[in-house]
Amino acid sequence: MIWLKIAIGLFVILEIGNIMILYFMPDSKLANAMGYFKAWEKSKSDPDVHAMVKYLVNWVAGSKLIFILLLIVFLVRGDTQTLPFVGGAMTLSIATFFWRLFLFPGMKDMDQKGQIAPKGYSRTLLLMIAGMIIVFSAATLMALIG
């Protein structure tokens, strides 16, 4: 169970960083901020479009925050029966994120079209998300085995 708690704890720390960057430094190229996307800067030329993009960035950050706070509750109060389900839910949710970004036209296409800087960032993100899926799958499996 300890490996699953460690995986969840590390994910919480990583996502808290992403949330802070999205809320307070969205122009940055730290974490998963908007500075990687050329469309972010382009949206600033149209105030209406940029207002909508900022709304969506804040919506994503807020959704992440809800998710992270729930994970913290599970870390503190979750028992040996609940935590494997949390690990399974984490694996599934990250896998659906992976599926929508990389198996359908998305990040890879934007990268190939030069819409992301630096070039190749989509591969970095792909490896990071695939790594999370592997870590959560392994930690959940170890929690189930005992």
Backbone as CSV, one residue per row, in Angstrom:
resi,resn,N_x,N_y,N_z,CA_x,CA_y,CA_z,C_x,C_y,C_z
1,MET,0.820,-1.194,0.000,0.000,0.000,0.000,0.870,1.266,0.000
2,ILE,2.050,1.139,0.564,2.924,2.312,0.670,3.312,2.857,-0.709
3,TRP,3.515,1.947,-1.681,3.912,2.405,-3.019,2.800,3.199,-3.681
4,LEU,1.578,2.792,-3.449,0.440,3.525,-4.007,0.315,4.892,-3.341
5,LYS,0.523,4.943,-2.029,0.469,6.238,-1.340,1.592,7.161,-1.818
6,ILE,2.762,6.596,-2.052,3.880,7.399,-2.566,3.547,7.924,-3.960
7,ALA,3.005,7.060,-4.827,2.654,7.485,-6.191,1.605,8.592,-6.163
8,ILE,0.598,8.421,-5.330,-0.444,9.449,-5.219,0.149,10.744,-4.662
9,GLY,0.985,10.641,-3.637,1.613,11.817,-3.046,2.472,12.581,-4.043
10,LEU,3.257,11.864,-4.828,4.094,12.519,-5.844,3.236,13.185,-6.919
11,PHE,2.166,12.515,-7.308,1.252,13.090,-8.289,0.622,14.374,-7.739
12,VAL,0.232,14.351,-6.476,-0.352,15.541,-5.839,0.638,16.703,-5.875
13,ILE,1.877,16.436,-5.525,2.908,17.492,-5.530,3.104,18.042,-6.942
14,LEU,3.210,17.153,-7.918,3.382,17.566,-9.317,2.209,18.433,-9.774
15,GLU,1.007,18.003,-9.473,-0.171,18.740,-9.927,-0.377,20.048,-9.179
16,ILE,0.010,20.111,-7.916,-0.068,21.393,-7.204,0.813,22.422,-7.911
17,GLY,1.987,21.990,-8.346,2.859,22.878,-9.125,2.190,23.330,-10.413
18,ASN,1.558,22.389,-11.124,0.854,22.742,-12.363,-0.277,23.724,-12.101
19,ILE,-1.015,23.505,-11.040,-2.133,24.390,-10.697,-1.624,25.802,-10.408
20,MET,-0.586,25.901,-9.608,-0.032,27.226,-9.262,0.437,27.966,-10.516
21,ILE,1.114,27.240,-11.398,1.599,27.860,-12.643,0.421,28.314,-13.504
22,LEU,-0.583,27.460,-13.665,-1.731,27.839,-14.492,-2.469,29.043,-13.919
23,TYR,-2.627,29.101,-12.604,-3.327,30.226,-11.991,-2.505,31.516,-12.005
24,PHE,-1.233,31.425,-11.678,-0.456,32.639,-11.420,0.611,32.976,-12.455
25,MET,0.998,32.018,-13.286,2.024,32.267,-14.305,1.685,31.531,-15.604
26,PRO,0.492,31.745,-16.154,0.090,30.969,-17.327,0.978,31.181,-18.553
27,ASP,1.664,32.321,-18.635,2.564,32.586,-19.765,3.856,31.773,-19.698
28,SER,4.118,31.180,-18.575,5.364,30.472,-18.318,5.519,29.232,-19.193
29,LYS,6.755,28.761,-19.269,7.052,27.462,-19.878,7.474,26.487,-18.784
30,LEU,7.018,26.743,-17.578,7.223,25.815,-16.474,6.024,24.887,-16.400
31,ALA,6.255,23.701,-15.864,5.182,22.718,-15.686,4.444,22.545,-17.010
32,ASN,3.123,22.595,-16.977,2.334,22.479,-18.208,1.615,23.787,-18.503
33,ALA,2.337,24.877,-18.399,1.748,26.195,-18.614,1.505,26.454,-20.094
34,MET,0.874,27.543,-20.376,0.447,27.877,-21.730,1.564,28.437,-22.604
35,GLY,2.691,28.792,-22.010,3.791,29.360,-22.777,4.321,28.449,-23.871
36,TYR,4.042,27.158,-23.792,4.478,26.219,-24.830,3.670,26.356,-26.113
37,PHE,2.482,26.902,-26.017,1.565,26.948,-27.148,1.581,28.318,-27.819
38,LYS,1.909,28.348,-29.093,1.946,29.611,-29.836,0.566,30.250,-29.915
39,ALA,-0.478,29.444,-29.880,-1.846,29.971,-29.930,-2.173,30.821,-28.703
40,TRP,-1.491,30.556,-27.586,-1.700,31.365,-26.381,-1.355,32.820,-26.664
41,GLU,-0.177,33.038,-27.224,0.231,34.413,-27.565,-0.667,34.987,-28.649
42,LYS,-0.999,34.176,-29.626,-1.851,34.619,-30.721,-3.231,35.048,-30.200
43,SER,-3.734,34.354,-29.184,-5.058,34.692,-28.648,-5.081,36.080,-28.023
44,LYS,-3.918,36.557,-27.600,-3.852,37.872,-26.953,-4.175,39.008,-27.921
45,SER,-4.081,38.751,-29.224,-4.390,39.797,-30.202,-5.898,40.020,-30.344
46,ASP,-6.691,39.101,-29.838,-8.149,39.251,-29.855,-8.643,39.128,-28.412
47,PRO,-8.992,40.260,-27.782,-9.387,40.227,-26.367,-10.514,39.241,-26.046
48,ASP,-11.475,39.089,-26.950,-12.575,38.148,-26.700,-12.077,36.707,-26.699
49,VAL,-11.239,36.383,-27.644,-10.691,35.029,-27.719,-9.793,34.768,-26.513
50,HIS,-8.965,35.742,-26.163,-8.049,35.549,-25.030,-8.828,35.403,-23.713
51,ALA,-9.915,36.139,-23.579,-10.741,36.002,-22.374,-11.290,34.574,-22.283
52,MET,-11.706,34.011,-23.399,-12.215,32.640,-23.402,-11.099,31.644,-23.098
53,VAL,-9.943,31.844,-23.674,-8.809,30.951,-23.429,-8.399,31.024,-21.956
54,LYS,-8.339,32.229,-21.391,-8.007,32.368,-19.965,-9.050,31.674,-19.089
55,TYR,-10.319,31.813,-19.458,-11.377,31.123,-18.724,-11.122,29.615,-18.734
56,LEU,-10.793,29.050,-19.899,-10.552,27.608,-20.009,-9.318,27.181,-19.218
57,VAL,-8.272,28.000,-19.224,-7.073,27.697,-18.438,-7.422,27.671,-16.957
58,ASN,-8.177,28.656,-16.495,-8.581,28.686,-15.089,-9.540,27.551,-14.753
59,TRP,-10.376,27.170,-15.690,-11.280,26.040,-15.489,-10.483,24.750,-15.322
60,VAL,-9.465,24.563,-16.149,-8.603,23.380,-16.032,-7.899,23.384,-14.675
61,ALA,-7.345,24.525,-14.291,-6.660,24.609,-12.996,-7.625,24.308,-11.849
62,GLY,-8.834,24.835,-11.918,-9.820,24.575,-10.882,-10.234,23.110,-10.832
63,SER,-10.389,22.496,-11.995,-10.731,21.071,-12.049,-9.609,20.228,-11.451
64,LYS,-8.374,20.598,-11.777,-7.226,19.898,-11.200,-7.213,20.038,-9.682
65,LEU,-7.546,21.219,-9.201,-7.540,21.463,-7.759,-8.578,20.587,-7.050
66,ILE,-9.767,20.489,-7.616,-10.796,19.619,-7.032,-10.279,18.184,-6.960
67,PHE,-9.728,17.727,-8.047,-9.201,16.371,-8.149,-8.101,16.125,-7.110
68,ILE,-7.188,17.072,-6.988,-6.068,16.941,-6.057,-6.549,16.950,-4.609
69,LEU,-7.502,17.806,-4.291,-8.021,17.834,-2.919,-8.695,16.513,-2.562
70,LEU,-9.392,15.917,-3.505,-9.982,14.594,-3.261,-8.896,13.547,-3.044
71,LEU,-7.832,13.619,-3.820,-6.723,12.679,-3.630,-6.084,12.842,-2.250
72,ILE,-5.967,14.070,-1.789,-5.407,14.305,-0.457,-6.300,13.665,0.609
73,VAL,-7.618,13.794,0.450,-8.544,13.152,1.393,-8.323,11.638,1.382
74,PHE,-8.194,11.057,0.195,-7.948,9.611,0.111,-6.610,9.227,0.735
75,LEU,-5.606,10.061,0.551,-4.303,9.769,1.162,-4.394,9.754,2.681
76,VAL,-5.117,10.706,3.227,-5.212,10.844,4.682,-6.200,9.845,5.281
77,ARG,-7.328,9.632,4.637,-8.405,8.834,5.221,-8.645,7.489,4.530
78,GLY,-8.014,7.265,3.373,-8.261,6.037,2.633,-7.712,4.809,3.341
79,ASP,-8.455,3.723,3.278,-8.003,2.478,3.902,-7.522,1.498,2.827
80,THR,-7.126,0.321,3.265,-6.556,-0.660,2.336,-7.582,-1.178,1.326
81,GLN,-8.852,-1.031,1.625,-9.879,-1.439,0.668,-10.161,-0.346,-0.359
82,THR,-10.040,0.899,0.046,-10.366,2.022,-0.832,-9.214,2.405,-1.756
83,LEU,-7.995,2.423,-1.247,-6.865,2.940,-2.029,-6.612,2.211,-3.349
84,PRO,-6.752,0.889,-3.437,-6.579,0.266,-4.763,-7.594,0.777,-5.792
85,PHE,-8.808,1.099,-5.344,-9.793,1.674,-6.263,-9.364,3.083,-6.699
86,VAL,-8.769,3.814,-5.777,-8.246,5.142,-6.104,-7.136,5.000,-7.146
87,GLY,-6.236,4.036,-6.942,-5.166,3.789,-7.912,-5.717,3.398,-9.273
88,GLY,-6.753,2.560,-9.279,-7.385,2.180,-10.542,-8.038,3.365,-11.225
89,ALA,-8.699,4.209,-10.440,-9.327,5.410,-10.997,-8.272,6.363,-11.558
90,MET,-7.160,6.498,-10.850,-6.071,7.356,-11.335,-5.520,6.824,-12.663
91,THR,-5.283,5.529,-12.708,-4.758,4.917,-13.934,-5.719,5.152,-15.092
92,LEU,-6.992,4.895,-14.864,-7.995,5.068,-15.914,-8.111,6.526,-16.354
93,SER,-8.126,7.446,-15.402,-8.287,8.864,-15.758,-7.071,9.379,-16.535
94,ILE,-5.881,8.977,-16.141,-4.683,9.404,-16.859,-4.649,8.753,-18.241
95,ALA,-5.092,7.493,-18.326,-5.120,6.805,-19.622,-6.098,7.485,-20.584
96,THR,-7.247,7.956,-20.085,-8.178,8.635,-20.986,-7.611,9.965,-21.451
97,PHE,-6.878,10.628,-20.578,-6.196,11.868,-20.951,-5.183,11.576,-22.058
98,PHE,-4.409,10.524,-21.861,-3.407,10.086,-22.838,-4.090,9.773,-24.171
99,TRP,-5.172,9.031,-24.119,-5.902,8.606,-25.304,-6.380,9.808,-26.110
100,ARG,-6.933,10.804,-25.440,-7.478,11.957,-26.154,-6.394,12.889,-26.695
101,LEU,-5.262,12.959,-26.030,-4.210,13.867,-26.498,-3.321,13.264,-27.570
102,PHE,-3.072,11.967,-27.505,-2.047,11.408,-28.368,-2.534,10.393,-29.388
103,LEU,-3.659,9.748,-29.164,-4.118,8.756,-30.116,-5.067,9.347,-31.151
104,PHE,-5.538,10.533,-30.909,-6.310,11.285,-31.883,-5.477,12.511,-32.225
105,PRO,-5.743,13.141,-33.363,-4.957,14.352,-33.673,-5.014,15.314,-32.495
106,GLY,-3.898,15.735,-32.063,-3.831,16.620,-30.906,-2.444,17.181,-30.763
107,MET,-1.813,16.827,-29.660,-0.491,17.375,-29.348,0.528,17.075,-30.445
108,LYS,0.540,15.850,-30.918,1.524,15.475,-31.945,1.333,16.313,-33.216
109,ASP,0.082,16.495,-33.625,-0.189,17.307,-34.813,0.207,18.765,-34.598
110,MET,-0.122,19.303,-33.420,0.259,20.690,-33.138,1.780,20.832,-33.163
111,ASP,2.472,19.839,-32.623,3.930,19.863,-32.607,4.478,19.826,-34.030
112,GLN,3.951,18.940,-34.855,4.424,18.808,-36.242,4.137,20.061,-37.065
113,LYS,3.091,20.783,-36.711,2.727,22.000,-37.432,3.430,23.240,-36.875
114,GLY,4.320,23.029,-35.886,5.064,24.149,-35.324,4.247,25.027,-34.398
115,GLN,3.178,24.500,-33.833,2.323,25.292,-32.952,2.746,25.204,-31.488
116,ILE,3.768,24.393,-31.220,4.280,24.225,-29.861,5.778,24.490,-29.893
117,ALA,6.257,25.194,-28.884,7.696,25.445,-28.773,8.130,25.061,-27.364
118,PRO,9.197,24.329,-27.207,10.113,23.877,-28.241,9.555,22.683,-29.015
119,LYS,10.056,22.530,-30.208,9.657,21.400,-31.038,9.999,20.109,-30.290
120,GLY,9.102,19.154,-30.344,9.320,17.901,-29.640,8.711,17.853,-28.255
121,TYR,8.081,18.945,-27.814,7.478,18.967,-26.486,6.375,17.922,-26.358
122,SER,5.681,17.630,-27.461,4.612,16.631,-27.388,5.179,15.267,-26.998
123,ARG,6.371,14.949,-27.453,7.006,13.670,-27.088,7.358,13.665,-25.598
124,THR,7.853,14.777,-25.093,8.155,14.885,-23.668,6.896,14.638,-22.840
125,LEU,5.816,15.284,-23.242,4.552,15.128,-22.535,4.028,13.699,-22.669
126,LEU,4.158,13.121,-23.843,3.742,11.735,-24.066,4.470,10.788,-23.117
127,LEU,5.777,10.945,-23.011,6.569,10.076,-22.136,6.212,10.291,-20.663
128,MET,5.965,11.532,-20.297,5.609,11.832,-18.911,4.263,11.189,-18.550
129,ILE,3.285,11.312,-19.429,1.964,10.744,-19.150,2.014,9.223,-19.190
130,ALA,2.742,8.660,-20.147,2.897,7.199,-20.201,3.576,6.698,-18.927
131,GLY,4.563,7.442,-18.447,5.238,7.085,-17.197,4.281,7.083,-16.021
132,MET,3.381,8.059,-15.976,2.397,8.113,-14.891,1.468,6.899,-14.944
133,ILE,1.056,6.518,-16.141,0.184,5.350,-16.287,0.899,4.101,-15.780
134,ILE,2.161,3.949,-16.143,2.948,2.787,-15.706,3.108,2.788,-14.183
135,VAL,3.454,3.937,-13.619,3.659,4.034,-12.166,2.365,3.702,-11.416
136,PHE,1.244,4.292,-11.836,-0.014,4.024,-11.137,-0.477,2.586,-11.340
137,SER,-0.261,2.039,-12.521,-0.625,0.636,-12.749,0.181,-0.285,-11.839
138,ALA,1.484,-0.061,-11.792,2.358,-0.898,-10.960,2.044,-0.741,-9.472
139,ALA,1.862,0.495,-9.033,1.582,0.739,-7.611,0.239,0.145,-7.211
140,THR,-0.743,0.242,-8.094,-2.057,-0.344,-7.806,-1.965,-1.863,-7.756
141,LEU,-1.253,-2.431,-8.694,-1.072,-3.887,-8.712,-0.365,-4.365,-7.440
142,MET,0.671,-3.650,-7.026,1.381,-4.024,-5.787,0.462,-3.902,-4.568
143,ALA,-0.404,-2.886,-4.570,-1.340,-2.718,-3.458,-2.350,-3.878,-3.413
144,LEU,-2.758,-4.322,-4.572,-3.713,-5.435,-4.622,-3.080,-6.764,-4.222
145,ILE,-1.819,-6.945,-4.616,-1.119,-8.183,-4.301,-0.817,-8.269,-2.804
146,GLY,-0.524,-7.119,-2.245,-0.276,-7.098,-0.803,1.106,-6.727,-0.546
